[in-house]
Structure formats: C-alpha cells, structure tokens
Amino acid sequence: MRSPDGDDGAMEPELREISRFLGLHSPFDRLSVAGRSAAVRALRIRYHRRGETVFQAGTEPTHLYLVRSGAVELRDPEGDLAQRMGEGEVFGAPSLISGAPTARSAHTVEDTLLYLLPAEAFYRLRHGEPDFEAALSEGLARRLGRALRELQAEPASAAPRTDLLAPCGDLVGRAPVMGHPDMSIRGAAIRMSNAGVASLLLVTNGEEVEETGSGSHAGEVSGGEGGEHPGEDRLVGIVTNRDLRTRVLAAGVSPEAPVRTVMTADPITLPPSASRLDAILTMVREGIHHLPLVEEGRVVGVVSASDLLREQALHPVFLGDRIRKAPTVLQAIRVARERERLFLALARGGLGPWEVERILTGIADALARRILEVREEGRKGVWLVFGSQARREMGLHSDQDHGLILPEEESDPSAHGPDGNRWGRLGRGVARALVRAGYPPCPGSVMASEALWRRTLDGWDRKFLRWTRRPELEELIHAGILFDLRGLGRGASAADVLRARLLEHTRNNEIFAAQMAALAVRNPPPLGIFRRFVVERSGDQEPALELKRRGIQPLVDLVRIHALVAGIPEVGTRERLERLGRDGVISASGAADLREALDFFSTLRQRHQVRRLEEGGRPDSRVAPAELAPLERRHLKDAFQILRTQQEHLGRRFQTGRLGT
C-alpha cells in the first residue's frame, strides 16, 4: 500500500478513509498525524471468507491484525473459544502487543476484511510514538477512563457553562473583618456596622485585652482597612447579624456582655480553593449562611450565601434548603418540582453523575423529611428508603421505594387491613405527595402505602431472614431493591440496626448468593455475538439502548451481591466498589474496571438527558447508537464488555448454572 508522505490531507481519498478509521480505534488513535500516516503506508489488506484460518496453532503471527469488518474467533491452546473480535479490535502475537488478545489460532466466522501491520513497522511506531506505546498496555478500564475524562471535559450542553466548580475564594472582594472574642457585643455590632458587613470573625492570639468606654474593645483586632490581621491569629468563632437578632435582642442578653457568649464557636471553614458548589452544599447541610475561608491556618475571607446567590445559575442548588423552610407541604412539593432546572445547572456547571445523583437524592430526602415533619405519625415511625435513594444515586425521575419501621409496641398492621390504621394513612399520604412532586410510584408497589412494607424492627428482621435462608427466585426479583436501605429523620439509627442484622443473614450465605447471582446474570449487556449493540423498541420510539436497565442496573446488582455476601456495610455502589477492591473480595483491577464502566454509563446518560431537556423532551435513559460519536460507541462497547466479563466471573464464583437458570 502506498501513499504520499505528509498529513492526511495529502493522501488519496481511499487512504484518508483508512487513516480516519485508524484514528477511531486504540492503539492507533494515540498516534500523531505523521505516525498514523506511516501506519497507513505500511498496512496490508487481506480478505478472508467465512470459515477460513487467519493463522494456525504453532505458528507465530508476524503482523498486528485490525478487524476492519467481519468477525474473528480466537482459540486458546486447548482449542476452546477465547474471544470473538469485531470491527475496530486488534489481535496478534504476545511478542508484538501484550495488551491485545492473543491466541494459538484465529478463524473467521464471517466474511472478514483485515488490516495487517507488519512487525517491523509496528516496532518503529512503538519506539517512536510514546502515546502509542502507552496505549499498548492499556486494559479496557484504563482506555475507558481516558475516554471518560475526555468526554467529561467536553460541554454537556450548548448553553454557557456556569461556575459551580470555580473556587469560592474568587468571591472574596475584601480583607476579612475581625475582632476578639472578649470584645463586647455592642463593640462587635458597631464594628460590623462601620465596616458594612453581616458577619464578624473572632480570632485570638492569647493577648489580654481591655474594654473601652466607647463600647469598642481596646484589644480589638484591626490590621488596616477591613480589619486584616496577621496570619498567626487563630479563628475561634463567628457572629452574624442573625445571631445579634436571635441570641441577643430576642433573648434579652446585655449588649455589654462578651461577644463570645453569643458567637458560634469553632465555625466550619473551607479552604479558598474549595468550589462554590462545596460552599453551597456545606451551607445547606449545616444550615448556615457564612463560611470563613482559611488557608494554612490564616483567615483569608468570608463567603456568604448572598455572595453565591448573586450568580443566578447557583440559585437552584439551594432547593434543599428551600424545601426544609417551606411553610407547607404543598410549597415544598412545588420547590421539589424545580429539580430539572437544578439538574441542568449542575450539568452545565461541569458536575459528573456521581455528584449530581447525590444532590438529587438530597432533594428527595429533604422533601420526605418535610412531609413527615408536618404529620404526627411521621414523628414516631422510622421512614425507610430503598434502592437508588438509599444508595444516594437517584436520577431525575427515580421511582419511589420506601417503607416504615413501626414502634415495637405496635401490632402487625396487616391484622387491621391495609386501610385500617394511622400508619397506612401516613404511607399513602407521603406516597401521594411524592407523586405530586414528580416521583413515580414503584412499579412493584414497594411503598409504605402497602401494609407489606410497614413492620416493626423484628418484623423486618424476620422477613429478611426468610428471604436469605429460604430464598424463592421469583420473590427475590421484586425484593432485591430492599437490600439497599437507609433511614431518614428521627430514629434513623434503627435503620442502621436493621442493615446490620441483614448483613448477619447475608454474610457468607452461599445459597442466597447463588440465587441473587442467578438473577444478576439473567440481564446480560446488550451486545450481540460479535459485540454489536442489540437495540430495543418501546412503543413507537426509535430503537435504542436502555442505559439504566441494561448497563447501570445490572452493574449495581452485581456489586450489591458481592457486598452483601462479604458483609460490607457501605450502601453506595462506588463506596462498595472501593471497599470490595481494598478488602480483596474482588480484584483491585476488577473494582476499577466496574467503577470506570459505571461512570461511563452514567455520564452518557446524563449528557443524553441534558440534550432531551434542552430540546423540550422528557429525560430518559434510552440512547440511540446513532446519537453517539464513533468513539463513544466504541467505548460504550468496552463498558458493556467489562460488565459481561464481571457477570461471567460472578456466575462462576457462585455456580449459578447448578440452579438451572
């Protein structure tokens, strides 16, 4: 094969097409333009009819093979099938490329077109192109991780990117205003008024101070304009305008008392490098409106909620705080329905799925707590959440999955019928409110509105014991989500007790593990025999890949099984993977593979949902392969291949074949 020297533009059209194809597939996608041109010049083309042998056992291949079209089977030394290779995949001899699948023999199972790179040309590229050399040793996970970082660096939306990840220190426009904790309350108020600030940072350096007749403080900290002070002073407290109203005026405290009596001691701080999102989430979580910024012990400023809210794009992040302060349930529901706007703000701000899911879960948690707060029964029972909400992995329109732990003195509510007690009214009331907020009811009716999911702690324990000791396969299909559980609000520690008891039942329980594993391998990735996508139709919709049902959910199920059998208390999928890899339950590389696959599935789904919302559609998880760029399709296949491999390992470990599934 011949082509002129130089870049792709100097090539003949058919050679440019070959160069373009190489640029879509690893390791050739890591070549420079000159390197890819050299590879194109060195390539040979070979066509094989179906059933022909590419190379036989006992022979050492002298080329690196790249499948242009068709499919090839690789067989191991015993003649068993090792792997099937499809378009864009490479194979060859171990002496050529350690990262590629190797075999003693290779045979075509379709009419196949191959590109062959001779060994001498391969070695020239390997020694002259560092990125190409690095790509040779990349496994699926490393390749997928690189693709994920590149994907996340691209805007998820055509809309202007917001500054959620910008440092909150950028918002500090003046030196901090500070005082001493022994100054009078009156002196602190005067200083705040003169400086035009809503908070005063209180620091100490151990020096004695004296009160002056003016109500200020002789030892008041003031290091020039704005009250800047040397870095050796230690932050010990903060007082705000709200403190002066609620802790002084409303409480009748003398303004001559030391300000330390009403300050917030040892305030929560962040470094100035923390993101604006970090600042917002800290404020919402802790119920505060001012955050001192401290770097290496030195106070550099204060960021307030008002500072953050000056940027309109950041308003949605305060949804959880607004829900908690909503005067009525109806108002809380209205606020929760704004979460699509929140989702877009977060995605446009550069947040990945893991952070977005946790924030969306926080919105659902806040709404459920607010509903329970205004109902008398909600202050006595323990509200349980299951599935994605328990794992803090909720999407925009995740289903409801919840139940109740009843007080021990309560009799079994099923004895009074589904409608005959206050707990049933509570469950139905919360479920209806959540539906109004846009959370669909659980298709399997795993909700506290059903008597089956309202039990005492011992009642729940007995239910889990039966499921894990005498599991019925079909029953476990509907019960799987209950094995991820978390408590909300008052008495949430009871949920921790229940989860600990559950782990006692599942730890090293091979029968339970085999049944759950059999369910997990029932839902294989949507890859055909040659790693082509198997798309699905839904009504009149175009064929598409259901990323949640065929990718994310099977991966979550697989990780849950390993965690339950190992007795790992973590509930979140990513936290479970970290622990599983660290404890050696699965290999560190296997845990890394699954984490990269989960992040890739979730990132593609998030980007798809952003596009759907911006187009005025309803966000879903159905992604058409044609919607993806060629490299995205390639890496999505890698992610599905990781899932398939780990499902096979799970099936072998727990011998699911013996169950006849």
N, C-alpha and C positions, 0 to 999 in steps of 0.2 A: 504494500500500500504506500503510495507516495502523496506528498503534499508539499507546497512551498513552505520555507521557513517563515517564522513570524507569528503574529497573533491569529486568532480565529478568523478575523475579518479577511485575512489574506488567503484563506483556504477555499477550495472549491465547495460548492453547496453541499454535496453529499458528505464531505469530510467535516464541514461545520456541524452537520447534524450528528455525526459520531462524537465530535467534541462536546456538543451540548449534552448528549446522553451520558458521557463520562462525568460531566460536571454535576449530574444529579445523583451519583452513586458513590458510596465510600468504597475504597480509599481515594478514588480519583477526584472526588470533589475537593480534596485538600491540596491538589496540585496548583502551582502557579499557571498563568496563561502559557508561558513558554514550556513548562513541564507537561501540560496537557497536550500541547501541540506536538511535543516529542513523542508522547504516548500514542497519539493518533497516527503518526508516521510509522511507528513500529508495529502497530496492531496487524494481526492477520484475521481473516474472516473464515469461519468454517461452518458449513451447514450439515446437520445430521437429520436423517429421517427417524421417525419414531422407532424405538427398539434397538437403535444402534449403540455401539460401545464407544465412549469417548476415550477412555483408557482402561486397561485391564489390570487386575491384581498382579503384583510382582513387577510392574513397570513404574518408573519414576517419572511423573509428568514433567515436561520441560517448559511448560508455559503456565501463566496465571490465566484462568478462564473466567470470563464475564458473560453471563447469560443475557443476550440481547432480546430474545423472545423464546418462548417454549419452556421446557422444564427438564430437569436432570435429577436422577436419583443417585445418591452416593451410598455405597455399601461398605460396611466395615470388614475387617479381615475374616470374619466368620460368614460373610455373605448376607448378613442381616441389614435391613434398611437403616441407615444412619441419619439421613436428612434428604429432603427434597428442596431443590434450588429453583427459584423462579427468576423473573426478569429483574435485572439490576444486581443480582447476587454473584459473588465471586467464590471460586474454589480452586484448589491446586495442591501442590506438594508441601509437606511440612518444611522442607528446606527453603521454600520460597516465602511463605507467609504464615506465620504462626497464628494470626488472628482469624484466618479463614478456615471454614470446614475442610477437613482432609479425609481422604478415603483411599482404600486399595483399588476400588474400581468405580467408574462413573458410567451411567447409561441414560440415554434419553427416553422419556416417556411421552413426549410429544415431538412433532417436528420442531427442531430447535436451531436457532442461529446463535453462534458463539463468537465472541471476540477473544482472541488469544494474544497475550503479551509475552513475547519470548523472555527467557530468564535473563539474558544479558541486558535487555532494555529495562527490565524490572529492577535489576541491581543498580543501574545508572540512576534511575528515578529515586530509588530508596536512599542512595548515598548523597544525592544532590538536592533533595527536597525534604527538609526537616518535618514539615507538617504531614507529608505523605508517610514518612517513616513512623510518626506518632500514630497516625490513623491505622496502621497495620496491626497494632497491638490493642486497638480499641475493641472491647466487647460491646454487646448490644446496649448495656446500660450507659457506658461512657459515651457512646455515639448518641444515644438518646438524650443524655444530659447535656451534651454540647448543643444539640438541636433545640432543646428546651430553652437554654439560655439565649440562643439566637432568636427564638420565637418570642420570648418574653421581652426582649429588647425592642421589638417592633411594636408600634402603637396598636392597641386593640381596637381603636376607633379612629375615625377620621376627624373627630372633634378635637379641639385643642386639649392638650394634656394638662391636668391640674397639678398642684404642687403638694400633694399629700405626703410624698416621700422627701420633700425638701427639709433641710434642717430647721428645727424650730428656733434655733439661735439667730437665724436671719431676721426674725421678727422683733428682736430686741433693738430698739432705737435709741436707748439712753442707758447711762450707768445706773446700777441699782440704787434705790433709796433705802437707807438702812438706819437702824437705831439700836439702842442697848436694851435688853430685857428688863432692866431695873428702872428705866425711864417711866414717867407717869403715863397713864392712859391719855390724859389731856395733852401731854407733850407729844405723844405719838400721833394723836389726831391733828394737832397743829402742824406737825412736820408733813403728814400726808396731804393736808390741805394746801400748805405752801408749795409743795412740790407737784401738786395736781395729779396724785397717784391714788389708786384704790387699794394698795397693799403696802405694808412696811415689813422689810426683812429685819429680823432681830439677831444680832451677832454679838459675840463676846470674845474678848481677848484676855480676860482674867483681871483687868484693872478695876479698882474701886471707883465709883462714880458718886456724885452728889447732886441733889435736886436744887434747881434754881428757883427764885421767886416767880419767874415768868411762866412756870409750868412746863418749860422745856427741861432738858437734862444737861448738867454740866459735862457729863461724860458721853453725851450723845454722839453717835458715830456720824461723822461727816467728813468726807475726804475730798472736798471740792464740789463742783457743780454736780447736782444729782445725788450727792452723798456717797460717792465712791470711796471705798475703804481698802487698805492694804489686804492682800490675799491671805495673811495669816489668821484673820478673824474667822471664827467658827460659827456657822449658821445654827442657831438653836431654836428659832421659832419664826412664825409669821402672823401678822394681824391684818385683817382686811376690813373694809367698810361694813361688810355684813356682820363681822364679829363685833364691831362697835355698836351696831344696832341691836343685835340679839343677845350679846353677852354683857353689854354694859348698860345701855339705855333701858332695854326691856327687863333686864334683871335687876336694875337699881344699884349697880355697882358704882362706887365713888370714882369720879374721874381722876382723883389723886392717887388711886391705888397703882401699884406697879403694873406695867403692861403685861408682864409675864403671867399675871393671874388670869388673863383672858386670851392669851396667844395660843395658837396651835403649835405645840412643842414638836421638835424633830420633824419638820414637814417633809413630805415626799418631794423628792427632787429628780430631775433628769439632767443628763449632760446636754450641752448646747448642740451636739451632733445628732441627738435623737430627732426622729422625723416628727413632722407636725401631726401625723396620724398617731404616733406614740403618745404625744402630749394630749390629744383629744381623748384617746381611749383611757388614759390614766385618769383624766378629769372625770370622765363619765363613770368609770369603775369606782372611784373613790368619792364621788360626789363633791368635788372641789372645783374652784374656778380660777385659781392662781397656782402656777408651778414655778418655783425657783429653779434656775439653771445653774448647775455647779460643775466646775471642771477642775479636777485635781485639788479639791478642797476649796477652791476660790469661787465665790459667788460672782457670776457674770451678768445676771439679769433675771427678770421675771417675765414669763409669758402668761397671758390671761386668756380666758375664753373669748373675751371681746377681741383680742388680737387675732385669734384664729377665725372668728366669725366675720371679720372684715372681708374675707375671701368667700364669695357666695358659694363656690363649689364645695366648701367644707361644711356648710350647714347640715346636709343630710347625715353626717356622721354622728350628730347629736340626737338621732332618733331615739336611741335607747333612753337617754336622759329625759327627753320629752314624754316618752311613754310612762316612765316612772312618776313624773309630775302631773300626768293627765288627771284632771278632777273627776272624770267619769270613765267608765269602761268604753262607752261609745267614742269618746275623744281619743282614748288610747288606740282603739281599732283604726280610727281614721289616720292617726300618725303611722301606725304599722303598715298601712297600705301605701305609704310613700317609699317602701323599700326598693322598688325598681329604680327610682331616682338615686337612692343610696348606692345600689349596685353599679349603676353607670358611673357615678362619681368615683367610686373605689377603683373600678376597672380602668377608667381614664387616668386615674392617679398613679397607675403602674403597679397596683397590688396584684399579687398572684392569687390563685384559687384558695390556697390554704388560709391566707389572711381574710379574704372575702367571706369564706364559709364561716369562720369563727365570728365575724361581725354580724352576719345574717343570723347566726344562732343566738347571739346576744340579744338581737331584736325580738326573736321568738320567746326567749327566756323572759325578757322584761315584760312582754305582753302577758304571758301566762301568770307571772307573779302579780302583775297589777290586777288582773281579773280575780285571782284568788284572794288578794288583799281586801277586796270590797265585799266578799262573801263570807259569812260567818263560818260555814263549814270549811272554807279554804284555809282557815287559820288553825285547823285541828288535824286534818289528814295530811299525809305527805304525798305531794304530787310527783309522780314518776314520769320521766320522758325516756323514750326508747329510740333505737335506730340512729338515724343521722343526727337528730337533735342531741341525743346522749353523747355521740362522738364529737359534737361541735363541728359537724360537716354538712350543715344544711345548705340547700340551694335556694333559689328564689321562690320556688313553689313546692317545697318539700311537703309531703303528706304529714298529717297528724299521726303521732304514735305515742300514746300516753296511758297511764293507769294511776291507781291510788293505793297507798298503804294506809289501811284503816287503823284507828286506835285499837289496841289489843282488847279492850272491853266490848268492842262491837261484835255482834254475832255475824255469822256469814250472811251478807246482804242478799244472796240468792234465795234465802228462805222467805224473803218478803216479796219476791218477784222483782223484775227489772225496774219497775216504776214505783216501788213502794217505800222508798226511804230517801233521806236527805242526801245521801252520797250519790244516788242515781241522779237526783236533781242537779247536784254540783257538776257531775261528769257531763251531763247533757248540756248544761249551761255554758261550761267552758268550751266544749266542742263546737257549739253553735257560734259562740263569739269568735273562735279561731277561724271558722268557715267564713264569717263576715270579713275577717281580716285578710282573706285570700289563701288560707292554708287548707287544702282539700282534705276531706275525711279519709282515713286509712281504708284502702280497698278491702283489707281483711278484717276491718272493724276492730282493730286493736286500739281501743279508746276507752277512757274511763266512763264513757256513757253506757258501756256494756258491763253487766254485773260480773262477767267472767274476769274482768281486769281490775276489779276492786276487791282487795283481800287484806287481811292482817299480815304482819310480817311473817308469822308462822305459816299462814295460808300460802303466801308466795313461795316460801321455802319448800313446802310440801309439793307445790306444783313443779318447781324446778327439779326437785329430787326425782319425781316420777318421769319427767322428760329425759333426764340424764341417765337414769338407771334402767328404764324400760322404754326406750325411745321408739316411737312409731314414725316411720319415714314421712308419711304424708302430713302428720301433725307438725313435724318439725319444719316443714316448708313454711308454715304460717307463723311458727313460734321463733324463728331464727332472730328476728329483729329484737325480741325481748332479752336476748343475751347481751345486748348493749344497753345499759340502763344508767340513769343518773337522777338524783333528786333535786328538786327546786324549792327554794324558800325555806320556811320554818321546818325543822325536823329533817332536813336533807341528810343528816348523818345516818338516819335509818336506812336510806338507800345504800350507803356505804356498807352497812352491816349486811344488807341483803346481797350486795355484789360479792362480799367476802364469802358468804355462805354458798353462793352459786359457784364460785371458784373451787370451793372444797368438793363440790359434786363433780366438776368437770376435770379437775387436775388428774392427769394420768388415766383418764377414763377412756380406754381404747374402744369400747363398744359405742359410746356416744360419738367419739371422734370419727369412727368409720361411717356412721350414719350421716353425720354432718358433711364429711368429705365426699360421700356419695352424692349428696345434694349439690355440693360445690362444682363437681366435675360434670354435672348434668348441663351446665351452661357454658359450653366452650366458646372461645373467641370466634368472631365471625370471619374466619379465614377458610377459604376453600383448600382443596388438597394441594394446590401449588401457591398458597399464600395470596390468593386473590380474595378481595373482600366479598363477603356474602351479604348483600343488602336486603332490606326488608321493606315491605309496603305496609302502610297504615291507612285504611280507607282510600281516599282519593289522593293521598300525598305521594310525592315522588319517592322512589326507592332511596333508602338512606341507612346509615349506620346508627344504631341507638347506643350512644357512647356510655350512658349511665347503665343501662340494662346489660349490655354485652361486654363492657370494659370495666367501669368503676365498681359496679356492684359485685361482680364475681371476684374481683381483687379484694374488696373489703371482706367478703365472705371467707375467702381463703385465709386472710390474715387473722380474722376472728377465731377460726378453728385452731390455728397454731397457738394463739394467745390463751384461749380457754383451756386447752389441754396442758399447756405449760404453767397454768396458774398465774398468768401475768395480770396485774390489776389495772394497767392502763386501758383506757376505753377508746381513745382516738386512734385511727389507723396508722398515722405517721408515728405517733408515740409508741404504738405497739411494735411497729417495724424496727424502730431504734432499739427497743428492749430485746426483741427476738434476736436481732443480729448480735447485740452485745453479749447476750447470755448464751449464744451458740445454739439456740433452738433451731434456727435456720442459719445457713452460712452468711457471713457478712456481705459477700458478693450477692447472694440471693436477696437479702434485705434491701441492698442498694438498688438492685435491678427493679424490684417491685416499687420502691419509692419513686424511681425515675419514671416508671410506666404510669403510676397513679398521677404524678404531676403532669405528665404529658396529656393523658386523657382529660384531666380536669382543665388544663389550660386551653386545649382545643374547644372544649365545651363552653368555657367562659367566653372565649372570643366569638364563638358562634352565637351565643345568647346576646352579646353586646350588639352584634350586627342585626339580629332579629328585632331587638328593642328599637334600634335606631331606624329600622325600616317600618316600624309601626306594627310588627307582629308579636305573637306571644312567644316568649323564650322557651325553648325545649332542648332536648338532648339529641335530636335527630340531625345528623350531619351527613350531607350527600358527599360522596367521594369527589365529585366534580367541583365541589366548593373549596377543596383543599388544593394547595400548590403541590407540584410533584414531589418535592422533598418532604412536605408534611405527610403525604400519603405513604411515602417510604418509611418515615419514622413511626407513623401510626402502625404500620405492619410490624415494625420492631417491637413496639409496646405490646401488641397482641401476641407476638411470639414469646415474649417474656412471660406473659400471663399463661399461655398454653404450657410452656415448659414447667412453670411452678405448679400448675394444676396436675400435670403428669407426676411430678415429684410427690405431691400430696396424695394422689391416688395410690402410688406405690407404697408410701410410708404407712398408710392406714388400710391397705389391702381392700380397697373398695370393690374390687372385682368379685370378692367372695360373697358380696351381698346380692349379686345378680342384677345390679343396676346398670 
